[in-house]
Amino acid sequence: MKKKIISALLLTTFIGGGSAFAQKKNTGWVKLFDGKTTQGWHTYGKTSVGQGWKAENGALHLDPKAKQNDGGDLVTDKEYSNFHLKLEWKVAPKSNSGILFYVHEDPAKYQQTYSTGPEMQVLDNEGHPDGKITKHRAGDLYDLVKSSSEPVKPVGEWNKVEIISNQGKLEFILNGVKIVSATLWDEHWKQLIAGSKFATWQGFGTYKTGKIALQDHGDEVWYRNISIKEL
């Protein structure tokens, strides 16, 4: 009787997603941030994480006062091709940051994450000078596509973000509203780049596999609930 009960419990746990294995198998979602450590991340071009980035209170916090000369963008250890990324961000007054993707980590050739990776802008629209520039406001595909609306929340409040890239189709969702839709790597994409500040940047926006990055723009910012699903 005991054996039957134990077997039944194990079967129920597996089917119901009670194990991490079952949950991953059923949903495909993987946490990129465990809420406690910087495991799975490193500073671009390095093997460790700079002093400015801290895992605290369930968030990745960039404190510019703490980084001294040990700063830099965070990048995932792993590369991604087709993906659905979810996370939340908030900024301090007058702050600027960004979420980059398809970052090709080759610091000898590309000094920064934004040398190759397109960016979803993270910004205090009212307090930072970039807020006065078209295609540089929060939610924009930075310097390439202006967001169709601005459902961004006030400074200090959390914003929910989704970035979906699948077979060249790119979507940005901010606080439940789709604000950017674009097609990567086609002729129109090349024209967008040619009309942007990246026009002469060899390699920008060309990679179809790369790392996710969180930008250190020298301003205070927080990220949390970061997860990804490979498509």
HUTA-V594419 format. One record per pair of residues at least 12 apart in sequence whose C-alpha atoms are under 10 Angstrom apart, sorted by sequence separation. I is the first residue (numbers start at 0). J is the second residue. D is the distance in Angstrom with one decimal. If there is no record, write none. Layout:
i:I j:J d:D
i:I j:J d:D
//
This chain:
i:49 j:61 d:9.6
i:50 j:62 d:8.6
i:51 j:63 d:5.8
i:53 j:65 d:9.3
i:61 j:73 d:9.9
i:86 j:98 d:9.8
i:100 j:112 d:8.7
i:101 j:113 d:9.6
i:102 j:114 d:8.0
i:103 j:115 d:6.1
i:104 j:116 d:9.6
i:124 j:136 d:5.9
i:133 j:145 d:6.8
i:134 j:146 d:7.4
i:137 j:149 d:7.5
i:138 j:150 d:8.7
i:160 j:172 d:5.7
i:161 j:173 d:6.6
i:168 j:180 d:7.6
i:169 j:181 d:5.1
i:170 j:182 d:8.9
i:192 j:204 d:7.9
i:50 j:63 d:9.1
i:51 j:64 d:7.3
i:52 j:65 d:8.3
i:53 j:66 d:9.8
i:99 j:112 d:7.5
i:100 j:113 d:9.0
i:102 j:115 d:5.5
i:103 j:116 d:7.1
i:122 j:135 d:8.5
i:123 j:136 d:8.1
i:124 j:137 d:6.4
i:133 j:146 d:9.6
i:136 j:149 d:8.7
i:137 j:150 d:9.2
i:138 j:151 d:7.7
i:159 j:172 d:8.1
i:160 j:173 d:4.8
i:161 j:174 d:8.5
i:168 j:181 d:6.2
i:169 j:182 d:5.9
i:50 j:64 d:9.6
i:51 j:65 d:5.0
i:52 j:66 d:7.4
i:99 j:113 d:7.2
i:101 j:115 d:7.2
i:102 j:116 d:4.3
i:120 j:134 d:8.7
i:121 j:135 d:9.0
i:122 j:136 d:6.5
i:123 j:137 d:7.2
i:137 j:151 d:7.0
i:159 j:173 d:5.8
i:160 j:174 d:6.3
i:161 j:175 d:8.4
i:167 j:181 d:8.3
i:168 j:182 d:4.8
i:169 j:183 d:6.9
i:37 j:52 d:8.3
i:50 j:65 d:6.3
i:51 j:66 d:3.7
i:98 j:113 d:9.9
i:100 j:115 d:8.7
i:101 j:116 d:5.1
i:102 j:117 d:7.8
i:120 j:135 d:6.6
i:121 j:136 d:7.5
i:122 j:137 d:5.0
i:136 j:151 d:9.8
i:137 j:152 d:9.8
i:158 j:173 d:7.0
i:159 j:174 d:4.8
i:160 j:175 d:7.9
i:161 j:176 d:9.6
i:162 j:177 d:9.8
i:167 j:182 d:5.5
i:168 j:183 d:6.3
i:189 j:204 d:8.6
i:37 j:53 d:7.4
i:38 j:54 d:9.7
i:49 j:65 d:9.5
i:50 j:66 d:4.7
i:51 j:67 d:7.5
i:84 j:100 d:9.8
i:97 j:113 d:9.6
i:99 j:115 d:9.2
i:100 j:116 d:5.2
i:101 j:117 d:7.1
i:102 j:118 d:9.7
i:119 j:135 d:9.2
i:120 j:136 d:6.3
i:121 j:137 d:4.9
i:122 j:138 d:8.3
i:158 j:174 d:6.0
i:159 j:175 d:7.4
i:160 j:176 d:9.3
i:161 j:177 d:8.9
i:164 j:180 d:10.0
i:166 j:182 d:9.0
i:167 j:183 d:4.8
i:168 j:184 d:9.5
i:188 j:204 d:8.6
i:189 j:205 d:9.0
i:211 j:227 d:10.0
i:36 j:53 d:7.8
i:37 j:54 d:6.3
i:49 j:66 d:6.7
i:50 j:67 d:7.5
i:51 j:68 d:9.1
i:52 j:69 d:9.6
i:99 j:116 d:5.6
i:100 j:117 d:6.0
i:101 j:118 d:9.4
i:119 j:136 d:9.3
i:120 j:137 d:4.9
i:121 j:138 d:6.5
i:122 j:139 d:9.9
i:157 j:174 d:9.2
i:158 j:175 d:9.6
i:159 j:176 d:9.8
i:160 j:177 d:9.8
i:162 j:179 d:9.5
i:163 j:180 d:9.6
i:164 j:181 d:9.5
i:165 j:182 d:9.7
i:166 j:183 d:8.5
i:167 j:184 d:6.9
i:188 j:205 d:9.6
i:35 j:53 d:9.0
i:36 j:54 d:5.3
i:37 j:55 d:10.0
i:49 j:67 d:9.3
i:50 j:68 d:8.6
i:51 j:69 d:7.0
i:52 j:70 d:8.1
i:98 j:116 d:9.2
i:99 j:117 d:5.6
i:100 j:118 d:6.7
i:119 j:137 d:7.6
i:120 j:138 d:5.2
i:121 j:139 d:8.5
i:164 j:182 d:9.1
i:165 j:183 d:9.6
i:167 j:185 d:8.4
i:35 j:54 d:5.4
i:36 j:55 d:8.2
i:49 j:68 d:8.8
i:50 j:69 d:5.8
i:51 j:70 d:6.0
i:52 j:71 d:9.1
i:98 j:117 d:8.4
i:99 j:118 d:4.3
i:100 j:119 d:8.7
i:119 j:138 d:5.7
i:120 j:139 d:5.5
i:164 j:183 d:8.8
i:34 j:54 d:6.6
i:35 j:55 d:6.5
i:49 j:69 d:5.1
i:50 j:70 d:6.7
i:51 j:71 d:8.5
i:52 j:72 d:9.2
i:80 j:100 d:9.4
i:81 j:101 d:9.9
i:97 j:117 d:9.6
i:98 j:118 d:5.5
i:99 j:119 d:6.3
i:118 j:138 d:9.2
i:119 j:139 d:5.8
i:120 j:140 d:6.5
i:121 j:141 d:9.4
i:184 j:204 d:7.5
i:33 j:54 d:9.0
i:34 j:55 d:7.4
i:35 j:56 d:7.8
i:36 j:57 d:9.1
i:37 j:58 d:9.9
i:48 j:69 d:8.6
i:49 j:70 d:5.1
i:50 j:71 d:9.4
i:52 j:73 d:8.2
i:79 j:100 d:8.5
i:80 j:101 d:7.6
i:97 j:118 d:6.1
i:98 j:119 d:5.2
i:99 j:120 d:8.6
i:118 j:139 d:8.1
i:119 j:140 d:4.9
i:120 j:141 d:5.6
i:152 j:173 d:9.6
i:183 j:204 d:8.0
i:184 j:205 d:6.6
i:32 j:54 d:9.0
i:34 j:56 d:7.5
i:35 j:57 d:6.2
i:36 j:58 d:9.3
i:37 j:59 d:7.7
i:48 j:70 d:8.4
i:49 j:71 d:6.7
i:78 j:100 d:9.3
i:79 j:101 d:7.3
i:96 j:118 d:9.5
i:97 j:119 d:5.7
i:98 j:120 d:6.7
i:118 j:140 d:5.7
i:119 j:141 d:5.9
i:120 j:142 d:9.1
i:138 j:160 d:8.7
i:150 j:172 d:9.6
i:151 j:173 d:7.0
i:152 j:174 d:8.4
i:183 j:205 d:8.5
i:184 j:206 d:8.7
i:34 j:57 d:4.3
i:35 j:58 d:7.7
i:36 j:59 d:8.5
i:48 j:71 d:8.5
i:49 j:72 d:8.6
i:78 j:101 d:7.8
i:79 j:102 d:9.4
i:96 j:119 d:9.0
i:97 j:120 d:4.7
i:98 j:121 d:7.1
i:117 j:140 d:7.2
i:118 j:141 d:5.4
i:119 j:142 d:9.7
i:150 j:173 d:6.6
i:151 j:174 d:7.1
i:183 j:206 d:9.8
i:184 j:207 d:8.5
i:33 j:57 d:8.0
i:34 j:58 d:5.8
i:35 j:59 d:8.6
i:48 j:72 d:9.1
i:49 j:73 d:8.4
i:72 j:96 d:9.6
i:74 j:98 d:9.9
i:78 j:102 d:8.4
i:96 j:120 d:6.6
i:97 j:121 d:4.6
i:117 j:141 d:7.1
i:118 j:142 d:8.7
i:149 j:173 d:8.2
i:150 j:174 d:6.5
i:183 j:207 d:8.9
i:32 j:57 d:9.0
i:33 j:58 d:9.0
i:34 j:59 d:7.6
i:48 j:73 d:7.2
i:72 j:97 d:9.5
i:73 j:98 d:9.9
i:74 j:99 d:8.9
i:75 j:100 d:9.9
i:78 j:103 d:8.7
i:95 j:120 d:7.9
i:96 j:121 d:4.9
i:97 j:122 d:7.7
i:117 j:142 d:9.2
i:118 j:143 d:9.2
i:119 j:144 d:9.8
i:124 j:149 d:9.9
i:146 j:171 d:8.6
i:148 j:173 d:9.4
i:149 j:174 d:9.6
i:150 j:175 d:8.5
i:151 j:176 d:9.8
i:32 j:58 d:8.4
i:33 j:59 d:9.8
i:45 j:71 d:9.3
i:47 j:73 d:9.6
i:48 j:74 d:9.3
i:72 j:98 d:9.8
i:73 j:99 d:9.9
i:74 j:100 d:9.2
i:78 j:104 d:9.5
i:95 j:121 d:5.9
i:96 j:122 d:6.2
i:117 j:143 d:8.8
i:146 j:172 d:9.8
i:150 j:176 d:7.1
i:32 j:59 d:8.1
i:42 j:69 d:9.3
i:43 j:70 d:9.6
i:44 j:71 d:8.9
i:72 j:99 d:9.7
i:75 j:102 d:9.6
i:94 j:121 d:8.3
i:95 j:122 d:4.6
i:96 j:123 d:9.2
i:119 j:146 d:9.9
i:124 j:151 d:9.0
i:146 j:173 d:9.7
i:149 j:176 d:8.8
i:150 j:177 d:9.5
i:42 j:70 d:7.8
i:43 j:71 d:6.5
i:44 j:72 d:9.3
i:45 j:73 d:9.7
i:60 j:88 d:9.9
i:74 j:102 d:8.2
i:94 j:122 d:5.9
i:95 j:123 d:6.6
i:123 j:151 d:9.4
i:125 j:153 d:9.3
i:126 j:154 d:9.1
i:148 j:176 d:8.3
i:149 j:177 d:9.9
i:150 j:178 d:8.5
i:42 j:71 d:5.8
i:43 j:72 d:5.8
i:44 j:73 d:9.6
i:45 j:74 d:9.8
i:58 j:87 d:9.3
i:59 j:88 d:9.4
i:60 j:89 d:9.8
i:61 j:90 d:9.8
i:93 j:122 d:7.7
i:94 j:123 d:5.6
i:95 j:124 d:8.9
i:122 j:151 d:9.4
i:123 j:152 d:9.5
i:124 j:153 d:9.1
i:125 j:154 d:9.0
i:147 j:176 d:9.5
i:148 j:177 d:8.4
i:149 j:178 d:7.5
i:41 j:71 d:9.3
i:42 j:72 d:5.6
i:43 j:73 d:6.0
i:44 j:74 d:9.1
i:46 j:76 d:9.3
i:58 j:88 d:9.1
i:60 j:90 d:9.8
i:74 j:104 d:8.7
i:92 j:122 d:9.0
i:93 j:123 d:5.5
i:94 j:124 d:8.8
i:121 j:151 d:9.6
i:123 j:153 d:8.0
i:124 j:154 d:8.8
i:140 j:170 d:9.7
i:147 j:177 d:8.1
i:148 j:178 d:5.8
i:41 j:72 d:8.3
i:42 j:73 d:4.6
i:43 j:74 d:5.9
i:90 j:121 d:7.8
i:91 j:122 d:9.1
i:92 j:123 d:6.3
i:93 j:124 d:8.0
i:94 j:125 d:9.9
i:95 j:126 d:9.5
i:123 j:154 d:6.3
i:140 j:171 d:8.2
i:146 j:177 d:8.7
i:147 j:178 d:4.9
i:148 j:179 d:8.8
i:40 j:72 d:10.0
i:41 j:73 d:5.5
i:42 j:74 d:6.1
i:43 j:75 d:8.9
i:89 j:121 d:8.2
i:90 j:122 d:6.9
i:91 j:123 d:7.5
i:92 j:124 d:9.4
i:93 j:125 d:7.6
i:94 j:126 d:7.5
i:95 j:127 d:7.1
i:122 j:154 d:8.8
i:123 j:155 d:9.4
i:139 j:171 d:8.5
i:146 j:178 d:4.9
i:147 j:179 d:6.4
i:40 j:73 d:6.3
i:41 j:74 d:5.6
i:42 j:75 d:8.7
i:43 j:76 d:9.7
i:88 j:121 d:7.9
i:89 j:122 d:8.6
i:90 j:123 d:6.7
i:92 j:125 d:8.7
i:93 j:126 d:4.3
i:94 j:127 d:6.3
i:95 j:128 d:9.4
i:138 j:171 d:7.5
i:145 j:178 d:8.4
i:146 j:179 d:5.3
i:147 j:180 d:9.0
i:39 j:73 d:10.0
i:40 j:74 d:5.5
i:41 j:75 d:6.6
i:42 j:76 d:9.6
i:88 j:122 d:9.8
i:89 j:123 d:9.0
i:92 j:126 d:6.2
i:93 j:127 d:4.6
i:94 j:128 d:9.7
i:95 j:129 d:8.2
i:138 j:172 d:8.2
i:144 j:178 d:9.8
i:145 j:179 d:7.3
i:146 j:180 d:8.6
i:39 j:74 d:8.6
i:40 j:75 d:4.5
i:41 j:76 d:6.7
i:61 j:96 d:9.9
i:91 j:126 d:9.6
i:92 j:127 d:8.0
i:93 j:128 d:8.2
i:94 j:129 d:9.9
i:95 j:130 d:9.6
i:138 j:173 d:6.9
i:144 j:179 d:7.2
i:145 j:180 d:9.9
i:37 j:73 d:9.4
i:39 j:75 d:5.9
i:40 j:76 d:5.4
i:93 j:129 d:9.7
i:137 j:173 d:9.4
i:144 j:180 d:8.5
i:38 j:75 d:9.2
i:39 j:76 d:5.4
i:40 j:77 d:8.5
i:93 j:130 d:9.6
i:121 j:158 d:9.6
i:144 j:181 d:8.0
i:37 j:75 d:9.8
i:38 j:76 d:8.9
i:39 j:77 d:7.7
i:74 j:112 d:8.3
i:140 j:178 d:9.5
i:143 j:181 d:9.7
i:72 j:111 d:8.1
i:73 j:112 d:9.0
i:138 j:177 d:9.9
i:139 j:178 d:8.0
i:140 j:179 d:7.2
i:71 j:111 d:8.7
i:72 j:112 d:7.1
i:97 j:137 d:8.8
i:98 j:138 d:9.7
i:138 j:178 d:7.3
i:139 j:179 d:7.2
i:140 j:180 d:9.2
i:167 j:207 d:8.3
i:71 j:112 d:9.3
i:72 j:113 d:9.6
i:95 j:136 d:9.6
i:96 j:137 d:9.3
i:97 j:138 d:9.2
i:99 j:140 d:9.7
i:119 j:160 d:9.5
i:138 j:179 d:8.0
i:140 j:181 d:9.2
i:166 j:207 d:9.1
i:95 j:137 d:9.0
i:97 j:139 d:10.0
i:98 j:140 d:9.8
i:99 j:141 d:9.7
i:32 j:75 d:9.8
i:97 j:140 d:9.9
i:98 j:141 d:9.9
i:119 j:162 d:8.5
i:164 j:207 d:9.9
i:31 j:75 d:7.8
i:97 j:141 d:8.7
i:31 j:76 d:9.7
i:143 j:188 d:8.9
i:31 j:77 d:9.7
i:143 j:190 d:9.7
i:144 j:191 d:8.1
i:143 j:191 d:5.9
i:142 j:191 d:8.9
i:143 j:192 d:6.8
i:142 j:192 d:8.6
i:143 j:193 d:9.6
i:143 j:194 d:8.1
i:144 j:195 d:9.8
i:119 j:171 d:7.9
i:142 j:194 d:9.1
i:143 j:195 d:6.3
i:31 j:84 d:9.5
i:142 j:195 d:6.0
i:143 j:196 d:8.8
i:30 j:84 d:9.9
i:31 j:85 d:9.7
i:32 j:86 d:9.7
i:141 j:195 d:9.4
i:142 j:196 d:7.0
i:143 j:197 d:9.1
i:28 j:83 d:8.9
i:29 j:84 d:9.7
i:30 j:85 d:9.5
i:31 j:86 d:9.5
i:141 j:196 d:9.9
i:142 j:197 d:8.4
i:28 j:84 d:9.2
i:30 j:86 d:9.9
i:28 j:85 d:9.6
i:43 j:102 d:9.6
i:45 j:104 d:9.9
i:43 j:103 d:9.9
i:44 j:104 d:6.8
i:94 j:154 d:9.1
i:119 j:179 d:9.6
i:43 j:104 d:7.0
i:44 j:105 d:7.1
i:45 j:106 d:9.1
i:92 j:153 d:9.6
i:93 j:154 d:8.7
i:134 j:195 d:9.9
i:43 j:105 d:8.9
i:44 j:106 d:5.5
i:89 j:151 d:9.9
i:91 j:153 d:10.0
i:92 j:154 d:6.1
i:98 j:160 d:9.7
i:100 j:162 d:9.2
i:43 j:106 d:7.7
i:44 j:107 d:8.6
i:89 j:152 d:8.7
i:90 j:153 d:9.1
i:91 j:154 d:6.2
i:92 j:155 d:7.6
i:99 j:162 d:9.9
i:101 j:164 d:10.0
i:159 j:222 d:10.0
i:89 j:153 d:8.8
i:90 j:154 d:5.9
i:91 j:155 d:6.0
i:98 j:162 d:9.3
i:100 j:164 d:9.5
i:157 j:221 d:8.8
i:158 j:222 d:9.5
i:159 j:223 d:9.6
i:161 j:225 d:10.0
i:163 j:227 d:9.7
i:165 j:229 d:9.2
i:166 j:230 d:9.1
i:44 j:109 d:9.6
i:89 j:154 d:6.8
i:90 j:155 d:5.8
i:91 j:156 d:9.3
i:155 j:220 d:9.4
i:157 j:222 d:8.8
i:159 j:224 d:9.2
i:160 j:225 d:9.5
i:161 j:226 d:9.8
i:162 j:227 d:9.5
i:163 j:228 d:9.4
i:164 j:229 d:9.6
i:165 j:230 d:6.8
i:44 j:110 d:8.3
i:89 j:155 d:5.7
i:90 j:156 d:7.8
i:155 j:221 d:9.5
i:157 j:223 d:9.1
i:161 j:227 d:9.5
i:163 j:229 d:9.8
i:164 j:230 d:8.5
i:43 j:110 d:8.9
i:44 j:111 d:8.6
i:88 j:155 d:9.3
i:89 j:156 d:5.7
i:90 j:157 d:8.3
i:163 j:230 d:9.2
i:43 j:111 d:7.5
i:44 j:112 d:9.2
i:88 j:156 d:8.2
i:89 j:157 d:4.9
i:90 j:158 d:9.5
i:43 j:112 d:7.0
i:87 j:156 d:9.8
i:88 j:157 d:5.4
i:89 j:158 d:6.2
i:87 j:157 d:6.1
i:88 j:158 d:5.3
i:89 j:159 d:9.2
i:86 j:157 d:9.8
i:87 j:158 d:5.3
i:88 j:159 d:6.8
i:86 j:158 d:8.4
i:87 j:159 d:4.5
i:88 j:160 d:7.7
i:86 j:159 d:6.0
i:87 j:160 d:5.8
i:85 j:159 d:7.5
i:86 j:160 d:5.4
i:87 j:161 d:8.8
i:85 j:160 d:5.7
i:86 j:161 d:6.7
i:84 j:160 d:8.0
i:85 j:161 d:4.6
i:86 j:162 d:8.9
i:84 j:161 d:5.5
i:85 j:162 d:6.6
i:83 j:161 d:7.0
i:84 j:162 d:5.1
i:85 j:163 d:8.7
i:83 j:162 d:5.9
i:84 j:163 d:6.3
i:82 j:162 d:8.0
i:83 j:163 d:4.4
i:84 j:164 d:8.6
i:117 j:197 d:9.9
i:82 j:163 d:5.9
i:83 j:164 d:6.5
i:81 j:163 d:7.9
i:82 j:164 d:5.5
i:83 j:165 d:8.1
i:115 j:197 d:9.3
i:81 j:164 d:5.5
i:82 j:165 d:6.3
i:114 j:197 d:8.3
i:80 j:164 d:7.9
i:81 j:165 d:4.7
i:82 j:166 d:9.4
i:113 j:197 d:9.5
i:79 j:164 d:9.9
i:80 j:165 d:7.9
i:81 j:166 d:6.5
i:115 j:200 d:8.1
i:80 j:166 d:8.6
i:81 j:167 d:8.3
i:83 j:169 d:9.8
i:87 j:173 d:9.5
i:114 j:200 d:6.9
i:115 j:201 d:8.2
i:116 j:202 d:9.0
i:117 j:203 d:7.5
i:118 j:204 d:9.8
i:80 j:167 d:9.6
i:81 j:168 d:9.4
i:82 j:169 d:9.8
i:83 j:170 d:9.4
i:84 j:171 d:9.8
i:85 j:172 d:9.3
i:87 j:174 d:9.2
i:113 j:200 d:9.9
i:114 j:201 d:8.2
i:115 j:202 d:5.6
i:116 j:203 d:6.3
i:117 j:204 d:6.0
i:81 j:169 d:9.8
i:114 j:202 d:7.3
i:115 j:203 d:3.9
i:116 j:204 d:5.9
i:117 j:205 d:9.4
i:114 j:203 d:5.7
i:115 j:204 d:5.6
i:116 j:205 d:8.5
i:117 j:206 d:9.9
i:113 j:203 d:7.7
i:114 j:204 d:8.6
i:115 j:205 d:7.3
i:116 j:206 d:8.0
i:109 j:200 d:9.7
i:112 j:203 d:9.8
i:113 j:204 d:9.3
i:115 j:206 d:7.4
i:109 j:201 d:9.3
i:121 j:213 d:9.8
i:109 j:202 d:8.6
i:116 j:209 d:8.1
i:118 j:211 d:9.8
i:121 j:214 d:9.0
i:108 j:202 d:9.7
i:109 j:203 d:9.5
i:115 j:209 d:9.2
i:116 j:210 d:8.4
i:118 j:212 d:9.0
i:120 j:214 d:9.6
i:116 j:211 d:8.5
i:118 j:213 d:9.5
i:116 j:212 d:8.4
i:118 j:214 d:9.3
i:122 j:218 d:9.9
i:112 j:210 d:9.0
i:122 j:220 d:9.2
i:103 j:202 d:8.9
i:112 j:211 d:9.2
i:113 j:212 d:9.1
i:121 j:220 d:8.9
i:103 j:203 d:9.3
i:112 j:212 d:7.1
i:102 j:203 d:9.0
i:103 j:204 d:9.8
i:112 j:213 d:9.1
i:113 j:214 d:8.8
i:101 j:203 d:9.4
i:102 j:204 d:8.7
i:103 j:205 d:9.5
i:112 j:214 d:8.2
i:101 j:204 d:7.6
i:102 j:205 d:9.7
i:103 j:206 d:7.0
i:111 j:214 d:9.9
i:100 j:204 d:9.3
i:101 j:205 d:8.4
i:102 j:206 d:7.6
i:103 j:207 d:9.3
i:101 j:206 d:6.0
i:102 j:207 d:9.3
i:103 j:208 d:7.7
i:104 j:209 d:7.7
i:100 j:206 d:9.5
i:101 j:207 d:6.3
i:102 j:208 d:7.8
i:103 j:209 d:5.2
i:104 j:210 d:7.5
i:100 j:207 d:9.6
i:101 j:208 d:5.4
i:102 j:209 d:4.7
i:103 j:210 d:6.6
i:100 j:208 d:8.7
i:101 j:209 d:3.7
i:102 j:210 d:4.8
i:103 j:211 d:9.5
i:100 j:209 d:6.6
i:101 j:210 d:5.3
i:102 j:211 d:6.5
i:99 j:209 d:9.7
i:100 j:210 d:5.8
i:101 j:211 d:6.6
i:102 j:212 d:7.2
i:99 j:210 d:8.1
i:100 j:211 d:4.5
i:101 j:212 d:8.7
i:99 j:211 d:5.7
i:100 j:212 d:6.2
i:98 j:211 d:7.3
i:99 j:212 d:4.9
i:100 j:213 d:9.1
i:98 j:212 d:5.8
i:99 j:213 d:6.4
i:97 j:212 d:8.1
i:98 j:213 d:5.0
i:99 j:214 d:7.5
i:97 j:213 d:6.0
i:98 j:214 d:6.4
i:96 j:213 d:7.4
i:97 j:214 d:5.1
i:96 j:214 d:5.2
i:97 j:215 d:8.1
i:95 j:214 d:8.6
i:96 j:215 d:6.3
i:97 j:216 d:8.1
i:95 j:215 d:8.5
i:96 j:216 d:5.4
i:95 j:216 d:6.1
i:96 j:217 d:8.2
i:94 j:216 d:8.2
i:95 j:217 d:7.8
i:96 j:218 d:7.2
i:94 j:217 d:8.2
i:95 j:218 d:6.0
i:96 j:219 d:8.4
i:97 j:220 d:9.5
i:94 j:218 d:5.0
i:95 j:219 d:7.9
i:96 j:220 d:7.1
i:98 j:222 d:9.9
i:93 j:218 d:7.9
i:94 j:219 d:6.1
i:95 j:220 d:7.8
i:96 j:221 d:9.6
i:80 j:206 d:9.2
i:81 j:207 d:8.4
i:92 j:218 d:9.0
i:93 j:219 d:8.8
i:94 j:220 d:7.1
i:80 j:207 d:6.0
i:81 j:208 d:8.0
i:84 j:211 d:9.1
i:91 j:218 d:7.7
i:92 j:219 d:8.4
i:79 j:207 d:8.5
i:80 j:208 d:4.4
i:90 j:218 d:8.3
i:91 j:219 d:5.6
i:92 j:220 d:9.5
i:79 j:208 d:5.4
i:80 j:209 d:6.7
i:90 j:219 d:6.2
i:91 j:220 d:6.2
i:78 j:208 d:6.3
i:79 j:209 d:5.4
i:80 j:210 d:8.8
i:89 j:219 d:9.1
i:90 j:220 d:4.5
i:91 j:221 d:8.6
i:78 j:209 d:4.6
i:79 j:210 d:6.1
i:89 j:220 d:6.0
i:90 j:221 d:6.3
i:77 j:209 d:8.0
i:78 j:210 d:4.5
i:79 j:211 d:7.7
i:88 j:220 d:7.3
i:89 j:221 d:5.4
i:90 j:222 d:9.0
i:77 j:210 d:6.2
i:78 j:211 d:7.4
i:88 j:221 d:5.5
i:89 j:222 d:6.8
i:75 j:209 d:9.2
i:76 j:210 d:7.3
i:77 j:211 d:8.3
i:87 j:221 d:8.2
i:88 j:222 d:4.5
i:89 j:223 d:9.1
i:74 j:209 d:9.7
i:75 j:210 d:5.6
i:76 j:211 d:8.8
i:87 j:222 d:5.6
i:88 j:223 d:6.6
i:74 j:210 d:6.2
i:75 j:211 d:5.5
i:76 j:212 d:10.0
i:86 j:222 d:7.0
i:87 j:223 d:5.3
i:88 j:224 d:9.0
i:73 j:210 d:9.7
i:74 j:211 d:5.6
i:75 j:212 d:6.5
i:86 j:223 d:6.0
i:87 j:224 d:6.1
i:88 j:225 d:9.6
i:73 j:211 d:8.3
i:74 j:212 d:4.2
i:75 j:213 d:9.0
i:85 j:223 d:9.5
i:86 j:224 d:5.1
i:87 j:225 d:7.1
i:73 j:212 d:5.4
i:74 j:213 d:6.5
i:85 j:224 d:7.4
i:86 j:225 d:4.3
i:87 j:226 d:9.9
i:72 j:212 d:6.5
i:73 j:213 d:5.1
i:74 j:214 d:8.7
i:85 j:225 d:5.7
i:86 j:226 d:6.5
i:72 j:213 d:5.7
i:73 j:214 d:6.6
i:84 j:225 d:7.5
i:85 j:226 d:5.4
i:86 j:227 d:8.7
i:71 j:213 d:9.2
i:72 j:214 d:4.6
i:73 j:215 d:7.5
i:84 j:226 d:6.0
i:85 j:227 d:6.2
i:71 j:214 d:7.4
i:72 j:215 d:4.8
i:83 j:226 d:8.5
i:84 j:227 d:4.5
i:85 j:228 d:8.7
i:71 j:215 d:5.5
i:72 j:216 d:8.1
i:83 j:227 d:5.6
i:84 j:228 d:6.5
i:70 j:215 d:7.1
i:71 j:216 d:8.2
i:72 j:217 d:9.9
i:82 j:227 d:6.7
i:83 j:228 d:5.1
i:84 j:229 d:8.6
i:70 j:216 d:9.4
i:71 j:217 d:8.8
i:82 j:228 d:5.5
i:83 j:229 d:6.4
i:70 j:217 d:8.3
i:81 j:228 d:8.6
i:82 j:229 d:4.3
i:83 j:230 d:7.0
i:79 j:227 d:9.4
i:81 j:229 d:5.9
i:82 j:230 d:5.1
i:79 j:228 d:9.6
i:80 j:229 d:7.6
i:81 j:230 d:5.1
i:79 j:229 d:7.3
i:80 j:230 d:8.2
i:66 j:217 d:9.2
i:79 j:230 d:9.5
i:61 j:213 d:9.7
i:63 j:215 d:8.4
i:61 j:214 d:9.3
i:62 j:215 d:9.5
i:63 j:216 d:8.9
i:64 j:217 d:9.0
i:59 j:213 d:9.7
i:61 j:215 d:7.3
i:63 j:217 d:5.7
i:64 j:218 d:9.2
i:61 j:216 d:9.5
i:62 j:217 d:8.4
i:63 j:218 d:6.0
i:64 j:219 d:8.8
i:61 j:217 d:8.5
i:62 j:218 d:7.4
i:63 j:219 d:6.1
i:61 j:218 d:7.5
i:62 j:219 d:5.4
i:63 j:220 d:9.1
i:61 j:219 d:5.4
i:62 j:220 d:7.4
i:60 j:219 d:7.5
i:61 j:220 d:5.4
i:62 j:221 d:8.9
i:60 j:220 d:6.0
i:61 j:221 d:6.3
i:59 j:220 d:8.3
i:60 j:221 d:4.5
i:61 j:222 d:8.7
i:58 j:220 d:9.8
i:59 j:221 d:5.6
i:60 j:222 d:6.6
i:52 j:215 d:8.9
i:58 j:221 d:6.2
i:59 j:222 d:5.1
i:60 j:223 d:8.8
i:51 j:215 d:8.8
i:57 j:221 d:9.8
i:58 j:222 d:5.5
i:59 j:223 d:6.1
i:57 j:222 d:8.9
i:58 j:223 d:4.5
i:59 j:224 d:9.4
i:51 j:217 d:9.5
i:55 j:221 d:9.7
i:57 j:223 d:6.6
i:58 j:224 d:7.6
i:59 j:225 d:9.6
i:43 j:210 d:9.9
i:52 j:219 d:9.9
i:54 j:221 d:9.6
i:56 j:223 d:9.4
i:57 j:224 d:8.1
i:58 j:225 d:9.2
i:51 j:219 d:9.5
i:52 j:220 d:9.7
i:53 j:221 d:9.6
i:54 j:222 d:9.5
i:55 j:223 d:9.9
i:43 j:212 d:8.4
i:52 j:221 d:9.4
i:54 j:223 d:9.4
i:42 j:212 d:9.1
i:43 j:213 d:9.9
i:40 j:211 d:9.4
i:41 j:212 d:9.5
i:42 j:213 d:9.6
i:43 j:214 d:9.9
i:40 j:212 d:9.0
i:42 j:214 d:10.0
i:40 j:213 d:9.9
i:42 j:215 d:9.7
i:31 j:211 d:9.8
i:34 j:222 d:9.8
i:34 j:223 d:7.2
i:32 j:222 d:9.3
i:33 j:223 d:9.1
i:34 j:224 d:7.5
i:32 j:223 d:7.3
i:33 j:224 d:8.2
i:34 j:225 d:8.9
i:31 j:223 d:9.5
i:32 j:224 d:6.9
i:33 j:225 d:8.4
i:31 j:224 d:8.3
i:32 j:225 d:5.6
i:33 j:226 d:9.4
i:30 j:224 d:7.7
i:31 j:225 d:5.4
i:32 j:226 d:7.1
i:30 j:225 d:6.0
i:31 j:226 d:5.1
i:29 j:225 d:8.7
i:30 j:226 d:4.2
i:31 j:227 d:6.8
i:29 j:226 d:5.4
i:30 j:227 d:6.5
i:28 j:226 d:6.4
i:29 j:227 d:5.4
i:30 j:228 d:9.0
i:28 j:227 d:5.5
i:29 j:228 d:6.3
i:27 j:227 d:8.2
i:28 j:228 d:4.6
i:29 j:229 d:8.8
i:27 j:228 d:5.5
i:28 j:229 d:7.7
i:26 j:228 d:8.2
i:27 j:229 d:7.1
i:27 j:230 d:8.7
i:23 j:228 d:9.6
//
